[in-house]
Amino acid sequence: MNTMEAIKARRSIRSFNANPVEEEKLQAILEAGACAPNGAGLAVFYTVVSGDSLEAVKGKAAVAMKKEEGFDPFFGAQTAIFMSAAPHPLGIDVANAACSAENMMIAATDLGVGSIYLLGFLAGILNSDETFPSFLGLDEGQKPILCLAIGYTDNPPAPREVAIKNVVYLK
C-alpha cells in the first residue's frame, strides 16, 4: 500500500475483535510515531496499555464519565497507546502528539491494524483522577494528551474517496 492509499483507507474503528496486535507491528507503529515532526524540542512519551492495566483504565473511565460497569471507551481493542508531554503555553505539546498519532494511525492502516483517536474519556479521567499521570508511568510535569486504541476488526470499513473543498488559493 502506498502512502495515499493508506491515508484514504484509514478510518476510525469502533468495533475491535479480541485478537491482540503482534509485538513487531506494535513496535513499527510506535516507530512511526517517533518519526513525527516535533516542535520546540518537546518529546512525546508513549505508554502502551493492555491486559489488566487496560481494564483498570476502563474502570477509571467509567467512574469519570458516570457510566455503568463494563463501559469500554476502547471499543473492544486490546491495546491502547497514550501520548503524553510536558504542557507548552502555545499548545506545541498537543500539536506534537497529534502529528505522532496521525503517523501511527497511517502506519497501523498499512500494517492491517485498525485504530481510533480518543480524547473524551481521557479528559474525564484527568478531571477526576489526579493520580492518572503516575498510573501511566509519567514523570512529574508530563500530562496525557491523547490516546489511540489499536487492534483488529471483523468489519473493516471501505476506503473512502474524498473531495478537496474549503480551499482558498492566494497568488
Chimera marker file (.cmm) of the C-alpha trace (Angstrom):
<marker_set name="trace">
<marker id="1" x="0.000" y="0.000" z="0.000" r="1" g="1" b="0" radius="0.5"/>
<marker id="2" x="1.409" y="3.402" z="-0.878" r="1" g="1" b="0" radius="0.5"/>
<marker id="3" x="1.122" y="6.446" z="1.346" r="1" g="1" b="0" radius="0.5"/>
<marker id="4" x="-2.020" y="7.920" z="-0.263" r="1" g="1" b="0" radius="0.5"/>
<marker id="5" x="-3.731" y="4.518" z="-0.233" r="1" g="1" b="0" radius="0.5"/>
<marker id="6" x="-3.031" y="4.199" z="3.498" r="1" g="1" b="0" radius="0.5"/>
<marker id="7" x="-4.267" y="7.746" z="4.167" r="1" g="1" b="0" radius="0.5"/>
<marker id="8" x="-7.503" y="7.131" z="2.244" r="1" g="1" b="0" radius="0.5"/>
<marker id="9" x="-8.013" y="3.702" z="3.823" r="1" g="1" b="0" radius="0.5"/>
<marker id="10" x="-7.517" y="4.907" z="7.404" r="1" g="1" b="0" radius="0.5"/>
<marker id="11" x="-10.844" y="5.018" z="9.193" r="1" g="1" b="0" radius="0.5"/>
<marker id="12" x="-11.830" y="5.140" z="12.853" r="1" g="1" b="0" radius="0.5"/>
<marker id="13" x="-12.641" y="1.641" z="14.059" r="1" g="1" b="0" radius="0.5"/>
<marker id="14" x="-15.419" y="1.387" z="16.623" r="1" g="1" b="0" radius="0.5"/>
<marker id="15" x="-15.643" y="-2.389" z="16.854" r="1" g="1" b="0" radius="0.5"/>
<marker id="16" x="-12.439" y="-4.311" z="17.556" r="1" g="1" b="0" radius="0.5"/>
<marker id="17" x="-12.176" y="-8.075" z="17.985" r="1" g="1" b="0" radius="0.5"/>
<marker id="18" x="-10.178" y="-9.838" z="20.707" r="1" g="1" b="0" radius="0.5"/>
<marker id="19" x="-7.080" y="-10.528" z="18.580" r="1" g="1" b="0" radius="0.5"/>
<marker id="20" x="-4.017" y="-8.779" z="20.019" r="1" g="1" b="0" radius="0.5"/>
<marker id="21" x="-1.649" y="-6.719" z="17.882" r="1" g="1" b="0" radius="0.5"/>
<marker id="22" x="1.608" y="-8.577" z="17.286" r="1" g="1" b="0" radius="0.5"/>
<marker id="23" x="4.678" y="-7.134" z="19.003" r="1" g="1" b="0" radius="0.5"/>
<marker id="24" x="6.524" y="-6.429" z="15.724" r="1" g="1" b="0" radius="0.5"/>
<marker id="25" x="3.540" y="-4.453" z="14.395" r="1" g="1" b="0" radius="0.5"/>
<marker id="26" x="3.201" y="-2.563" z="17.681" r="1" g="1" b="0" radius="0.5"/>
<marker id="27" x="6.889" y="-1.612" z="17.502" r="1" g="1" b="0" radius="0.5"/>
<marker id="28" x="6.504" y="-0.448" z="13.882" r="1" g="1" b="0" radius="0.5"/>
<marker id="29" x="3.512" y="1.710" z="14.882" r="1" g="1" b="0" radius="0.5"/>
<marker id="30" x="5.488" y="3.233" z="17.765" r="1" g="1" b="0" radius="0.5"/>
<marker id="31" x="8.432" y="3.874" z="15.439" r="1" g="1" b="0" radius="0.5"/>
<marker id="32" x="6.112" y="5.726" z="13.046" r="1" g="1" b="0" radius="0.5"/>
<marker id="33" x="5.024" y="7.916" z="15.954" r="1" g="1" b="0" radius="0.5"/>
<marker id="34" x="8.614" y="8.638" z="16.897" r="1" g="1" b="0" radius="0.5"/>
<marker id="35" x="9.295" y="9.786" z="13.314" r="1" g="1" b="0" radius="0.5"/>
<marker id="36" x="6.677" y="12.567" z="13.518" r="1" g="1" b="0" radius="0.5"/>
<marker id="37" x="7.605" y="16.252" z="13.464" r="1" g="1" b="0" radius="0.5"/>
<marker id="38" x="8.448" y="17.600" z="16.894" r="1" g="1" b="0" radius="0.5"/>
<marker id="39" x="8.252" y="21.305" z="17.703" r="1" g="1" b="0" radius="0.5"/>
<marker id="40" x="10.114" y="23.140" z="20.463" r="1" g="1" b="0" radius="0.5"/>
<marker id="41" x="12.157" y="20.030" z="21.267" r="1" g="1" b="0" radius="0.5"/>
<marker id="42" x="9.223" y="18.618" z="23.266" r="1" g="1" b="0" radius="0.5"/>
<marker id="43" x="9.396" y="14.858" z="23.271" r="1" g="1" b="0" radius="0.5"/>
<marker id="44" x="6.197" y="12.820" z="23.123" r="1" g="1" b="0" radius="0.5"/>
<marker id="45" x="6.134" y="9.937" z="25.602" r="1" g="1" b="0" radius="0.5"/>
<marker id="46" x="4.230" y="6.739" z="24.859" r="1" g="1" b="0" radius="0.5"/>
<marker id="47" x="2.550" y="4.439" z="27.357" r="1" g="1" b="0" radius="0.5"/>
<marker id="48" x="1.294" y="1.163" z="25.902" r="1" g="1" b="0" radius="0.5"/>
<marker id="49" x="-1.579" y="-0.210" z="27.987" r="1" g="1" b="0" radius="0.5"/>
<marker id="50" x="-3.071" y="-3.707" z="27.714" r="1" g="1" b="0" radius="0.5"/>
<marker id="51" x="-4.317" y="-6.585" z="29.859" r="1" g="1" b="0" radius="0.5"/>
<marker id="52" x="-5.183" y="-5.829" z="33.487" r="1" g="1" b="0" radius="0.5"/>
<marker id="53" x="-3.915" y="-2.264" z="33.141" r="1" g="1" b="0" radius="0.5"/>
<marker id="54" x="-6.341" y="-1.638" z="30.285" r="1" g="1" b="0" radius="0.5"/>
<marker id="55" x="-9.160" y="-2.997" z="32.434" r="1" g="1" b="0" radius="0.5"/>
<marker id="56" x="-8.135" y="-0.573" z="35.196" r="1" g="1" b="0" radius="0.5"/>
<marker id="57" x="-8.297" y="2.352" z="32.748" r="1" g="1" b="0" radius="0.5"/>
<marker id="58" x="-11.767" y="1.238" z="31.638" r="1" g="1" b="0" radius="0.5"/>
<marker id="59" x="-12.849" y="1.320" z="35.291" r="1" g="1" b="0" radius="0.5"/>
<marker id="60" x="-11.391" y="4.802" z="35.775" r="1" g="1" b="0" radius="0.5"/>
<marker id="61" x="-13.161" y="5.983" z="32.619" r="1" g="1" b="0" radius="0.5"/>
<marker id="62" x="-16.498" y="4.536" z="33.766" r="1" g="1" b="0" radius="0.5"/>
<marker id="63" x="-16.235" y="6.362" z="37.092" r="1" g="1" b="0" radius="0.5"/>
<marker id="64" x="-15.097" y="9.630" z="35.500" r="1" g="1" b="0" radius="0.5"/>
<marker id="65" x="-17.837" y="9.600" z="32.882" r="1" g="1" b="0" radius="0.5"/>
<marker id="66" x="-20.521" y="8.245" z="35.214" r="1" g="1" b="0" radius="0.5"/>
<marker id="67" x="-21.041" y="5.160" z="33.058" r="1" g="1" b="0" radius="0.5"/>
<marker id="68" x="-22.123" y="1.711" z="34.125" r="1" g="1" b="0" radius="0.5"/>
<marker id="69" x="-19.660" y="-1.055" z="34.902" r="1" g="1" b="0" radius="0.5"/>
<marker id="70" x="-18.448" y="-2.626" z="31.673" r="1" g="1" b="0" radius="0.5"/>
<marker id="71" x="-18.046" y="0.709" z="29.867" r="1" g="1" b="0" radius="0.5"/>
<marker id="72" x="-15.353" y="0.327" z="27.200" r="1" g="1" b="0" radius="0.5"/>
<marker id="73" x="-14.013" y="3.562" z="25.698" r="1" g="1" b="0" radius="0.5"/>
<marker id="74" x="-11.637" y="1.437" z="23.592" r="1" g="1" b="0" radius="0.5"/>
<marker id="75" x="-14.421" y="-0.275" z="21.595" r="1" g="1" b="0" radius="0.5"/>
<marker id="76" x="-13.034" y="-3.717" z="22.399" r="1" g="1" b="0" radius="0.5"/>
<marker id="77" x="-9.418" y="-3.004" z="21.402" r="1" g="1" b="0" radius="0.5"/>
<marker id="78" x="-6.856" y="-4.979" z="23.374" r="1" g="1" b="0" radius="0.5"/>
<marker id="79" x="-4.186" y="-2.251" z="23.236" r="1" g="1" b="0" radius="0.5"/>
<marker id="80" x="-4.204" y="1.494" z="23.898" r="1" g="1" b="0" radius="0.5"/>
<marker id="81" x="-1.326" y="3.893" z="23.377" r="1" g="1" b="0" radius="0.5"/>
<marker id="82" x="-1.348" y="7.093" z="25.439" r="1" g="1" b="0" radius="0.5"/>
<marker id="83" x="0.705" y="10.036" z="24.204" r="1" g="1" b="0" radius="0.5"/>
<marker id="84" x="1.951" y="12.492" z="26.809" r="1" g="1" b="0" radius="0.5"/>
<marker id="85" x="4.240" y="15.501" z="27.052" r="1" g="1" b="0" radius="0.5"/>
<marker id="86" x="5.095" y="18.455" z="29.223" r="1" g="1" b="0" radius="0.5"/>
<marker id="87" x="2.466" y="21.163" z="28.618" r="1" g="1" b="0" radius="0.5"/>
<marker id="88" x="3.545" y="24.079" z="26.412" r="1" g="1" b="0" radius="0.5"/>
<marker id="89" x="1.857" y="27.502" z="26.591" r="1" g="1" b="0" radius="0.5"/>
<marker id="90" x="1.365" y="27.629" z="22.811" r="1" g="1" b="0" radius="0.5"/>
<marker id="91" x="-0.052" y="24.091" z="22.572" r="1" g="1" b="0" radius="0.5"/>
<marker id="92" x="3.000" y="22.662" z="20.858" r="1" g="1" b="0" radius="0.5"/>
<marker id="93" x="2.703" y="19.586" z="23.086" r="1" g="1" b="0" radius="0.5"/>
<marker id="94" x="-0.752" y="18.868" z="21.637" r="1" g="1" b="0" radius="0.5"/>
<marker id="95" x="0.421" y="19.503" z="18.072" r="1" g="1" b="0" radius="0.5"/>
<marker id="96" x="3.369" y="17.140" z="18.540" r="1" g="1" b="0" radius="0.5"/>
<marker id="97" x="1.134" y="14.401" z="19.953" r="1" g="1" b="0" radius="0.5"/>
<marker id="98" x="-1.382" y="14.856" z="17.127" r="1" g="1" b="0" radius="0.5"/>
<marker id="99" x="1.357" y="14.586" z="14.479" r="1" g="1" b="0" radius="0.5"/>
<marker id="100" x="2.632" y="11.459" z="16.182" r="1" g="1" b="0" radius="0.5"/>
<marker id="101" x="-0.864" y="9.966" z="16.369" r="1" g="1" b="0" radius="0.5"/>
<marker id="102" x="-1.511" y="10.569" z="12.669" r="1" g="1" b="0" radius="0.5"/>
<marker id="103" x="1.759" y="8.865" z="11.711" r="1" g="1" b="0" radius="0.5"/>
<marker id="104" x="0.839" y="5.936" z="13.948" r="1" g="1" b="0" radius="0.5"/>
<marker id="105" x="-2.669" y="5.580" z="12.520" r="1" g="1" b="0" radius="0.5"/>
<marker id="106" x="-1.400" y="5.626" z="8.930" r="1" g="1" b="0" radius="0.5"/>
<marker id="107" x="1.298" y="3.062" z="9.777" r="1" g="1" b="0" radius="0.5"/>
<marker id="108" x="-1.295" y="0.893" z="11.532" r="1" g="1" b="0" radius="0.5"/>
<marker id="109" x="-3.526" y="1.000" z="8.458" r="1" g="1" b="0" radius="0.5"/>
<marker id="110" x="-0.607" y="-0.002" z="6.247" r="1" g="1" b="0" radius="0.5"/>
<marker id="111" x="0.024" y="-2.973" z="8.574" r="1" g="1" b="0" radius="0.5"/>
<marker id="112" x="-3.626" y="-4.074" z="8.540" r="1" g="1" b="0" radius="0.5"/>
<marker id="113" x="-4.242" y="-2.811" z="12.093" r="1" g="1" b="0" radius="0.5"/>
<marker id="114" x="-7.248" y="-0.633" z="12.910" r="1" g="1" b="0" radius="0.5"/>
<marker id="115" x="-7.158" y="2.452" z="15.101" r="1" g="1" b="0" radius="0.5"/>
<marker id="116" x="-9.233" y="5.199" z="16.653" r="1" g="1" b="0" radius="0.5"/>
<marker id="117" x="-8.163" y="8.560" z="18.092" r="1" g="1" b="0" radius="0.5"/>
<marker id="118" x="-9.667" y="9.066" z="21.558" r="1" g="1" b="0" radius="0.5"/>
<marker id="119" x="-9.978" y="12.162" z="23.730" r="1" g="1" b="0" radius="0.5"/>
<marker id="120" x="-13.301" y="12.393" z="25.573" r="1" g="1" b="0" radius="0.5"/>
<marker id="121" x="-12.831" y="9.708" z="28.202" r="1" g="1" b="0" radius="0.5"/>
<marker id="122" x="-9.271" y="10.893" z="28.828" r="1" g="1" b="0" radius="0.5"/>
<marker id="123" x="-10.459" y="14.416" z="29.635" r="1" g="1" b="0" radius="0.5"/>
<marker id="124" x="-12.953" y="12.891" z="32.045" r="1" g="1" b="0" radius="0.5"/>
<marker id="125" x="-10.283" y="10.867" z="33.819" r="1" g="1" b="0" radius="0.5"/>
<marker id="126" x="-7.886" y="13.813" z="34.036" r="1" g="1" b="0" radius="0.5"/>
<marker id="127" x="-10.627" y="15.978" z="35.572" r="1" g="1" b="0" radius="0.5"/>
<marker id="128" x="-11.455" y="13.390" z="38.231" r="1" g="1" b="0" radius="0.5"/>
<marker id="129" x="-8.256" y="11.440" z="38.970" r="1" g="1" b="0" radius="0.5"/>
<marker id="130" x="-5.078" y="13.404" z="39.681" r="1" g="1" b="0" radius="0.5"/>
<marker id="131" x="-3.113" y="10.146" z="40.042" r="1" g="1" b="0" radius="0.5"/>
<marker id="132" x="-3.712" y="9.085" z="36.425" r="1" g="1" b="0" radius="0.5"/>
<marker id="133" x="-0.427" y="10.507" z="35.033" r="1" g="1" b="0" radius="0.5"/>
<marker id="134" x="1.552" y="8.477" z="37.595" r="1" g="1" b="0" radius="0.5"/>
<marker id="135" x="-0.599" y="5.415" z="36.790" r="1" g="1" b="0" radius="0.5"/>
<marker id="136" x="0.693" y="5.806" z="33.213" r="1" g="1" b="0" radius="0.5"/>
<marker id="137" x="4.289" y="5.916" z="34.487" r="1" g="1" b="0" radius="0.5"/>
<marker id="138" x="4.780" y="9.581" z="33.630" r="1" g="1" b="0" radius="0.5"/>
<marker id="139" x="7.290" y="11.856" z="35.284" r="1" g="1" b="0" radius="0.5"/>
<marker id="140" x="6.011" y="14.876" z="37.175" r="1" g="1" b="0" radius="0.5"/>
<marker id="141" x="5.144" y="17.667" z="34.764" r="1" g="1" b="0" radius="0.5"/>
<marker id="142" x="4.061" y="15.358" z="31.953" r="1" g="1" b="0" radius="0.5"/>
<marker id="143" x="0.395" y="15.202" z="31.025" r="1" g="1" b="0" radius="0.5"/>
<marker id="144" x="-1.532" y="12.656" z="28.939" r="1" g="1" b="0" radius="0.5"/>
<marker id="145" x="-2.755" y="14.396" z="25.789" r="1" g="1" b="0" radius="0.5"/>
<marker id="146" x="-4.499" y="11.770" z="23.711" r="1" g="1" b="0" radius="0.5"/>
<marker id="147" x="-4.946" y="8.073" z="23.240" r="1" g="1" b="0" radius="0.5"/>
<marker id="148" x="-5.113" y="5.645" z="20.341" r="1" g="1" b="0" radius="0.5"/>
<marker id="149" x="-6.864" y="2.313" z="20.577" r="1" g="1" b="0" radius="0.5"/>
<marker id="150" x="-5.415" y="-0.201" z="18.121" r="1" g="1" b="0" radius="0.5"/>
<marker id="151" x="-6.376" y="-3.687" z="17.111" r="1" g="1" b="0" radius="0.5"/>
<marker id="152" x="-8.198" y="-5.791" z="14.552" r="1" g="1" b="0" radius="0.5"/>
<marker id="153" x="-11.773" y="-5.643" z="13.360" r="1" g="1" b="0" radius="0.5"/>
<marker id="154" x="-14.028" y="-8.209" z="11.741" r="1" g="1" b="0" radius="0.5"/>
<marker id="155" x="-15.699" y="-5.458" z="9.705" r="1" g="1" b="0" radius="0.5"/>
<marker id="156" x="-13.069" y="-3.230" z="8.086" r="1" g="1" b="0" radius="0.5"/>
<marker id="157" x="-14.613" y="-0.136" z="6.503" r="1" g="1" b="0" radius="0.5"/>
<marker id="158" x="-14.108" y="0.508" z="2.804" r="1" g="1" b="0" radius="0.5"/>
<marker id="159" x="-11.611" y="3.158" z="1.749" r="1" g="1" b="0" radius="0.5"/>
<marker id="160" x="-13.266" y="6.470" z="1.037" r="1" g="1" b="0" radius="0.5"/>
<marker id="161" x="-12.994" y="8.925" z="-1.771" r="1" g="1" b="0" radius="0.5"/>
<marker id="162" x="-12.698" y="12.496" z="-0.635" r="1" g="1" b="0" radius="0.5"/>
<marker id="163" x="-13.251" y="15.747" z="-2.453" r="1" g="1" b="0" radius="0.5"/>
<marker id="164" x="-10.920" y="18.623" z="-1.823" r="1" g="1" b="0" radius="0.5"/>
<marker id="165" x="-13.093" y="21.518" z="-0.641" r="1" g="1" b="0" radius="0.5"/>
<marker id="166" x="-12.817" y="24.519" z="1.568" r="1" g="1" b="0" radius="0.5"/>
<marker id="167" x="-9.555" y="25.613" z="-0.019" r="1" g="1" b="0" radius="0.5"/>
<marker id="168" x="-8.641" y="29.189" z="-0.846" r="1" g="1" b="0" radius="0.5"/>
<marker id="169" x="-5.717" y="29.796" z="-3.201" r="1" g="1" b="0" radius="0.5"/>
<marker id="170" x="-3.976" y="33.153" z="-2.923" r="1" g="1" b="0" radius="0.5"/>
<marker id="171" x="-1.480" y="34.069" z="-5.611" r="1" g="1" b="0" radius="0.5"/>
<link id1="1" id2="2" r="1" g="1" b="0" radius="0.2"/>
<link id1="2" id2="3" r="1" g="1" b="0" radius="0.2"/>
<link id1="3" id2="4" r="1" g="1" b="0" radius="0.2"/>
<link id1="4" id2="5" r="1" g="1" b="0" radius="0.2"/>
<link id1="5" id2="6" r="1" g="1" b="0" radius="0.2"/>
<link id1="6" id2="7" r="1" g="1" b="0" radius="0.2"/>
<link id1="7" id2="8" r="1" g="1" b="0" radius="0.2"/>
<link id1="8" id2="9" r="1" g="1" b="0" radius="0.2"/>
<link id1="9" id2="10" r="1" g="1" b="0" radius="0.2"/>
<link id1="10" id2="11" r="1" g="1" b="0" radius="0.2"/>
<link id1="11" id2="12" r="1" g="1" b="0" radius="0.2"/>
<link id1="12" id2="13" r="1" g="1" b="0" radius="0.2"/>
<link id1="13" id2="14" r="1" g="1" b="0" radius="0.2"/>
<link id1="14" id2="15" r="1" g="1" b="0" radius="0.2"/>
<link id1="15" id2="16" r="1" g="1" b="0" radius="0.2"/>
<link id1="16" id2="17" r="1" g="1" b="0" radius="0.2"/>
<link id1="17" id2="18" r="1" g="1" b="0" radius="0.2"/>
<link id1="18" id2="19" r="1" g="1" b="0" radius="0.2"/>
<link id1="19" id2="20" r="1" g="1" b="0" radius="0.2"/>
<link id1="20" id2="21" r="1" g="1" b="0" radius="0.2"/>
<link id1="21" id2="22" r="1" g="1" b="0" radius="0.2"/>
<link id1="22" id2="23" r="1" g="1" b="0" radius="0.2"/>
<link id1="23" id2="24" r="1" g="1" b="0" radius="0.2"/>
<link id1="24" id2="25" r="1" g="1" b="0" radius="0.2"/>
<link id1="25" id2="26" r="1" g="1" b="0" radius="0.2"/>
<link id1="26" id2="27" r="1" g="1" b="0" radius="0.2"/>
<link id1="27" id2="28" r="1" g="1" b="0" radius="0.2"/>
<link id1="28" id2="29" r="1" g="1" b="0" radius="0.2"/>
<link id1="29" id2="30" r="1" g="1" b="0" radius="0.2"/>
<link id1="30" id2="31" r="1" g="1" b="0" radius="0.2"/>
<link id1="31" id2="32" r="1" g="1" b="0" radius="0.2"/>
<link id1="32" id2="33" r="1" g="1" b="0" radius="0.2"/>
<link id1="33" id2="34" r="1" g="1" b="0" radius="0.2"/>
<link id1="34" id2="35" r="1" g="1" b="0" radius="0.2"/>
<link id1="35" id2="36" r="1" g="1" b="0" radius="0.2"/>
<link id1="36" id2="37" r="1" g="1" b="0" radius="0.2"/>
<link id1="37" id2="38" r="1" g="1" b="0" radius="0.2"/>
<link id1="38" id2="39" r="1" g="1" b="0" radius="0.2"/>
<link id1="39" id2="40" r="1" g="1" b="0" radius="0.2"/>
<link id1="40" id2="41" r="1" g="1" b="0" radius="0.2"/>
<link id1="41" id2="42" r="1" g="1" b="0" radius="0.2"/>
<link id1="42" id2="43" r="1" g="1" b="0" radius="0.2"/>
<link id1="43" id2="44" r="1" g="1" b="0" radius="0.2"/>
<link id1="44" id2="45" r="1" g="1" b="0" radius="0.2"/>
<link id1="45" id2="46" r="1" g="1" b="0" radius="0.2"/>
<link id1="46" id2="47" r="1" g="1" b="0" radius="0.2"/>
<link id1="47" id2="48" r="1" g="1" b="0" radius="0.2"/>
<link id1="48" id2="49" r="1" g="1" b="0" radius="0.2"/>
<link id1="49" id2="50" r="1" g="1" b="0" radius="0.2"/>
<link id1="50" id2="51" r="1" g="1" b="0" radius="0.2"/>
<link id1="51" id2="52" r="1" g="1" b="0" radius="0.2"/>
<link id1="52" id2="53" r="1" g="1" b="0" radius="0.2"/>
<link id1="53" id2="54" r="1" g="1" b="0" radius="0.2"/>
<link id1="54" id2="55" r="1" g="1" b="0" radius="0.2"/>
<link id1="55" id2="56" r="1" g="1" b="0" radius="0.2"/>
<link id1="56" id2="57" r="1" g="1" b="0" radius="0.2"/>
<link id1="57" id2="58" r="1" g="1" b="0" radius="0.2"/>
<link id1="58" id2="59" r="1" g="1" b="0" radius="0.2"/>
<link id1="59" id2="60" r="1" g="1" b="0" radius="0.2"/>
<link id1="60" id2="61" r="1" g="1" b="0" radius="0.2"/>
<link id1="61" id2="62" r="1" g="1" b="0" radius="0.2"/>
<link id1="62" id2="63" r="1" g="1" b="0" radius="0.2"/>
<link id1="63" id2="64" r="1" g="1" b="0" radius="0.2"/>
<link id1="64" id2="65" r="1" g="1" b="0" radius="0.2"/>
<link id1="65" id2="66" r="1" g="1" b="0" radius="0.2"/>
<link id1="66" id2="67" r="1" g="1" b="0" radius="0.2"/>
<link id1="67" id2="68" r="1" g="1" b="0" radius="0.2"/>
<link id1="68" id2="69" r="1" g="1" b="0" radius="0.2"/>
<link id1="69" id2="70" r="1" g="1" b="0" radius="0.2"/>
<link id1="70" id2="71" r="1" g="1" b="0" radius="0.2"/>
<link id1="71" id2="72" r="1" g="1" b="0" radius="0.2"/>
<link id1="72" id2="73" r="1" g="1" b="0" radius="0.2"/>
<link id1="73" id2="74" r="1" g="1" b="0" radius="0.2"/>
<link id1="74" id2="75" r="1" g="1" b="0" radius="0.2"/>
<link id1="75" id2="76" r="1" g="1" b="0" radius="0.2"/>
<link id1="76" id2="77" r="1" g="1" b="0" radius="0.2"/>
<link id1="77" id2="78" r="1" g="1" b="0" radius="0.2"/>
<link id1="78" id2="79" r="1" g="1" b="0" radius="0.2"/>
<link id1="79" id2="80" r="1" g="1" b="0" radius="0.2"/>
<link id1="80" id2="81" r="1" g="1" b="0" radius="0.2"/>
<link id1="81" id2="82" r="1" g="1" b="0" radius="0.2"/>
<link id1="82" id2="83" r="1" g="1" b="0" radius="0.2"/>
<link id1="83" id2="84" r="1" g="1" b="0" radius="0.2"/>
<link id1="84" id2="85" r="1" g="1" b="0" radius="0.2"/>
<link id1="85" id2="86" r="1" g="1" b="0" radius="0.2"/>
<link id1="86" id2="87" r="1" g="1" b="0" radius="0.2"/>
<link id1="87" id2="88" r="1" g="1" b="0" radius="0.2"/>
<link id1="88" id2="89" r="1" g="1" b="0" radius="0.2"/>
<link id1="89" id2="90" r="1" g="1" b="0" radius="0.2"/>
<link id1="90" id2="91" r="1" g="1" b="0" radius="0.2"/>
<link id1="91" id2="92" r="1" g="1" b="0" radius="0.2"/>
<link id1="92" id2="93" r="1" g="1" b="0" radius="0.2"/>
<link id1="93" id2="94" r="1" g="1" b="0" radius="0.2"/>
<link id1="94" id2="95" r="1" g="1" b="0" radius="0.2"/>
<link id1="95" id2="96" r="1" g="1" b="0" radius="0.2"/>
<link id1="96" id2="97" r="1" g="1" b="0" radius="0.2"/>
<link id1="97" id2="98" r="1" g="1" b="0" radius="0.2"/>
<link id1="98" id2="99" r="1" g="1" b="0" radius="0.2"/>
<link id1="99" id2="100" r="1" g="1" b="0" radius="0.2"/>
<link id1="100" id2="101" r="1" g="1" b="0" radius="0.2"/>
<link id1="101" id2="102" r="1" g="1" b="0" radius="0.2"/>
<link id1="102" id2="103" r="1" g="1" b="0" radius="0.2"/>
<link id1="103" id2="104" r="1" g="1" b="0" radius="0.2"/>
<link id1="104" id2="105" r="1" g="1" b="0" radius="0.2"/>
<link id1="105" id2="106" r="1" g="1" b="0" radius="0.2"/>
<link id1="106" id2="107" r="1" g="1" b="0" radius="0.2"/>
<link id1="107" id2="108" r="1" g="1" b="0" radius="0.2"/>
<link id1="108" id2="109" r="1" g="1" b="0" radius="0.2"/>
<link id1="109" id2="110" r="1" g="1" b="0" radius="0.2"/>
<link id1="110" id2="111" r="1" g="1" b="0" radius="0.2"/>
<link id1="111" id2="112" r="1" g="1" b="0" radius="0.2"/>
<link id1="112" id2="113" r="1" g="1" b="0" radius="0.2"/>
<link id1="113" id2="114" r="1" g="1" b="0" radius="0.2"/>
<link id1="114" id2="115" r="1" g="1" b="0" radius="0.2"/>
<link id1="115" id2="116" r="1" g="1" b="0" radius="0.2"/>
<link id1="116" id2="117" r="1" g="1" b="0" radius="0.2"/>
<link id1="117" id2="118" r="1" g="1" b="0" radius="0.2"/>
<link id1="118" id2="119" r="1" g="1" b="0" radius="0.2"/>
<link id1="119" id2="120" r="1" g="1" b="0" radius="0.2"/>
<link id1="120" id2="121" r="1" g="1" b="0" radius="0.2"/>
<link id1="121" id2="122" r="1" g="1" b="0" radius="0.2"/>
<link id1="122" id2="123" r="1" g="1" b="0" radius="0.2"/>
<link id1="123" id2="124" r="1" g="1" b="0" radius="0.2"/>
<link id1="124" id2="125" r="1" g="1" b="0" radius="0.2"/>
<link id1="125" id2="126" r="1" g="1" b="0" radius="0.2"/>
<link id1="126" id2="127" r="1" g="1" b="0" radius="0.2"/>
<link id1="127" id2="128" r="1" g="1" b="0" radius="0.2"/>
<link id1="128" id2="129" r="1" g="1" b="0" radius="0.2"/>
<link id1="129" id2="130" r="1" g="1" b="0" radius="0.2"/>
<link id1="130" id2="131" r="1" g="1" b="0" radius="0.2"/>
<link id1="131" id2="132" r="1" g="1" b="0" radius="0.2"/>
<link id1="132" id2="133" r="1" g="1" b="0" radius="0.2"/>
<link id1="133" id2="134" r="1" g="1" b="0" radius="0.2"/>
<link id1="134" id2="135" r="1" g="1" b="0" radius="0.2"/>
<link id1="135" id2="136" r="1" g="1" b="0" radius="0.2"/>
<link id1="136" id2="137" r="1" g="1" b="0" radius="0.2"/>
<link id1="137" id2="138" r="1" g="1" b="0" radius="0.2"/>
<link id1="138" id2="139" r="1" g="1" b="0" radius="0.2"/>
<link id1="139" id2="140" r="1" g="1" b="0" radius="0.2"/>
<link id1="140" id2="141" r="1" g="1" b="0" radius="0.2"/>
<link id1="141" id2="142" r="1" g="1" b="0" radius="0.2"/>
<link id1="142" id2="143" r="1" g="1" b="0" radius="0.2"/>
<link id1="143" id2="144" r="1" g="1" b="0" radius="0.2"/>
<link id1="144" id2="145" r="1" g="1" b="0" radius="0.2"/>
<link id1="145" id2="146" r="1" g="1" b="0" radius="0.2"/>
<link id1="146" id2="147" r="1" g="1" b="0" radius="0.2"/>
<link id1="147" id2="148" r="1" g="1" b="0" radius="0.2"/>
<link id1="148" id2="149" r="1" g="1" b="0" radius="0.2"/>
<link id1="149" id2="150" r="1" g="1" b="0" radius="0.2"/>
<link id1="150" id2="151" r="1" g="1" b="0" radius="0.2"/>
<link id1="151" id2="152" r="1" g="1" b="0" radius="0.2"/>
<link id1="152" id2="153" r="1" g="1" b="0" radius="0.2"/>
<link id1="153" id2="154" r="1" g="1" b="0" radius="0.2"/>
<link id1="154" id2="155" r="1" g="1" b="0" radius="0.2"/>
<link id1="155" id2="156" r="1" g="1" b="0" radius="0.2"/>
<link id1="156" id2="157" r="1" g="1" b="0" radius="0.2"/>
<link id1="157" id2="158" r="1" g="1" b="0" radius="0.2"/>
<link id1="158" id2="159" r="1" g="1" b="0" radius="0.2"/>
<link id1="159" id2="160" r="1" g="1" b="0" radius="0.2"/>
<link id1="160" id2="161" r="1" g="1" b="0" radius="0.2"/>
<link id1="161" id2="162" r="1" g="1" b="0" radius="0.2"/>
<link id1="162" id2="163" r="1" g="1" b="0" radius="0.2"/>
<link id1="163" id2="164" r="1" g="1" b="0" radius="0.2"/>
<link id1="164" id2="165" r="1" g="1" b="0" radius="0.2"/>
<link id1="165" id2="166" r="1" g="1" b="0" radius="0.2"/>
<link id1="166" id2="167" r="1" g="1" b="0" radius="0.2"/>
<link id1="167" id2="168" r="1" g="1" b="0" radius="0.2"/>
<link id1="168" id2="169" r="1" g="1" b="0" radius="0.2"/>
<link id1="169" id2="170" r="1" g="1" b="0" radius="0.2"/>
<link id1="170" id2="171" r="1" g="1" b="0" radius="0.2"/>
</marker_set>
